[in-house]
Amino acid sequence: MPTLFDPIQLGAIHAPNRVIMAPLTRGRSTRDHVPTEMMQTYYAQRAGAGLLISEATGISREGLGWPYAPGLWTDAQTNAWKPVTEAVHNAGGRIVAQLWHMGRVVHSSFLNGEPPVSASATQAPYKAHTYDGRQDYDVARPLEISEIPRLLADYAHAARNAIAAGFDGVQLHAANGYLIDQFLRNGSNLRDDHFGGSIDGRIRLLDEVVQTLIATVGADRVGVRLSPNGDSQGVDDSDPEPLFTAAAAMVDRHGIAFLELREPDENGTFGRTDVPRLSPAIRKVFKGPLILNSDYTLEAAQAALASGVADAISFGRPFISNPDLPERLAKGLPLAPDNQAQWYSQGPEGYIDYPTAA
Ligand SMILES: Cc1cc2nc3c(=O)[nH]c(=O)nc-3n(C[C@H](O)[C@H](O)[C@H](O)COP(=O)(O)O)c2cc1C
């Protein structure tokens, strides 16, 4: 029976342990979405993870609407990621880039006043993060079928840049109410063409993006993240189990390196839902490495591995405040709490100043 501290092969990536760092947006890049020097320190400090999944990283101007989040569509962004991946590798770690298109939750202020794109003409609830504070979302413009090849080219371009920047692979962000998720779920995908309607229609964009990424970097360097249970940013589905098991079976057929599920439950502290976790059903159809996430403690993580429902566990908030999280877990040391006020606060405070236990 594997434990968190046993190695695992994730496609082409050899992870020396099963404590994975979940993707965490931290807002420490420039206004042009160029990574900064402190990001080298931040990721290198956390290189003891079996695998680091980077913060969500924009694939295009159209797809990125988060202040000071990084991108991978310009040469300047790509070049500034190089010392980050190098620092991780020099510290003995591995890192994949999480590729992000936010779809309808890109505020129009990032787009010269143009509306964002989505599956359908819907408007996200709550308020957008912008450079001028929180603002209402705009009604999205449905993507035309004729635009899909250009969207796929944007994903391919960003994936090529990720490899050029020294990443060990990519993870497609298909979770949390962003573009791919907006296509997956019938609360936000109201299309009646072959990118909507049936489950086959709604998983088509995911399928085409995954195939594009595989053609660009190889299946053994492509991971996918899904959030199958419950509402994310107003994106939800009336019958999630058949939808997400079909999506998981499809990525399984493509032989991707790993699938990660973000699944809060009724006690969730980052999202809460009464929709049961779908990982047991997904486990039956996805045969590759399955990484589970949300609110895991050491005990719950070991139990998930022991029961066979997961192959590895990703930790988000614990990695913010415990750069040496795998070591602390292995030694049973207490974990330091994180400070939510500093999640996106730009400066080095609450970012690179959390000490190791030693
Ligand atoms: C500050 C912060 C930033 C996050 N950024 C991302 C992100 O960029 N991409 C993503 O897929 N999830 C993101 N998440 C969700 C986390 O990856 C993770 O699913 C969540 O924190 C639950 O895991 P945990 O209980 O181990 O923290 C973020 C969460 C937090 C707290």
The ligand as a Tripos MOL2 file, in Angstrom:
@<TRIPOS>MOLECULE
LIG
   31    33     1     0     0
SMALL
NO_CHARGES

@<TRIPOS>ATOM
      1 C1         -4.8470   31.6150   -2.8110 C.3       1 LIG1
      2 C2         -5.4170   30.5230   -3.6860 C.ar      1 LIG1
      3 C3         -5.1680   30.5340   -5.0380 C.ar      1 LIG1
      4 C4         -5.6520   29.5140   -5.8570 C.ar      1 LIG1
      5 N1         -5.3280   29.5160   -7.1800 N.ar      1 LIG1
      6 C5         -5.6740   28.4700   -7.9680 C.ar      1 LIG1
      7 C6         -5.2100   28.3880   -9.3180 C.ar      1 LIG1
      8 O1         -4.4520   29.2430   -9.8010 O.2       1 LIG1
      9 N2         -5.6220   27.3310  -10.0510 N.ar      1 LIG1
     10 C7         -6.4400   26.3490   -9.5440 C.ar      1 LIG1
     11 O2         -6.7810   25.4170  -10.2670 O.2       1 LIG1
     12 N3         -6.8590   26.3940   -8.2550 N.ar      1 LIG1
     13 C8         -6.4760   27.4100   -7.4580 C.ar      1 LIG1
     14 N4         -6.8400   27.4180   -6.1350 N.ar      1 LIG1
     15 C9         -7.4870   26.2310   -5.5390 C.3       1 LIG1
     16 C10        -6.4100   25.3270   -4.9150 C.3       1 LIG1
     17 O3         -5.6030   24.7350   -5.9100 O.3       1 LIG1
     18 C11        -7.0480   24.1990   -4.0870 C.3       1 LIG1
     19 O4         -7.9560   23.5190   -4.9160 O.3       1 LIG1
     20 C12        -7.7720   24.7160   -2.8390 C.3       1 LIG1
     21 O5         -6.9450   25.5990   -2.1170 O.3       1 LIG1
     22 C13        -8.2030   23.5670   -1.9380 C.3       1 LIG1
     23 O6         -7.0760   22.8220   -1.5390 O.3       1 LIG1
     24 P1         -6.4760   22.9650   -0.0430 P.3       1 LIG1
     25 O7         -7.6170   22.6410    0.8950 O.co2     1 LIG1
     26 O8         -5.3540   21.9850    0.0480 O.co2     1 LIG1
     27 O9         -6.0470   24.4000    0.1160 O.co2     1 LIG1
     28 C14        -6.4180   28.4590   -5.3040 C.ar      1 LIG1
     29 C15        -6.6880   28.4660   -3.9280 C.ar      1 LIG1
     30 C16        -6.2010   29.4690   -3.1200 C.ar      1 LIG1
     31 C17        -6.4570   29.4270   -1.6390 C.3       1 LIG1
@<TRIPOS>BOND
     1     1     2 1
     2     2     3 ar
     3     2    30 ar
     4     3     4 ar
     5     4     5 ar
     6     4    28 ar
     7     5     6 ar
     8     6     7 ar
     9     6    13 1
    10     7     8 2
    11     7     9 ar
    12     9    10 ar
    13    10    11 2
    14    10    12 ar
    15    12    13 ar
    16    13    14 ar
    17    14    15 1
    18    14    28 ar
    19    15    16 1
    20    16    17 1
    21    16    18 1
    22    18    19 1
    23    18    20 1
    24    20    21 1
    25    20    22 1
    26    22    23 1
    27    23    24 1
    28    24    25 2
    29    24    26 1
    30    24    27 1
    31    28    29 ar
    32    29    30 ar
    33    30    31 1
@<TRIPOS>SUBSTRUCTURE
     1 LIG1         1 GROUP 0 **** ****
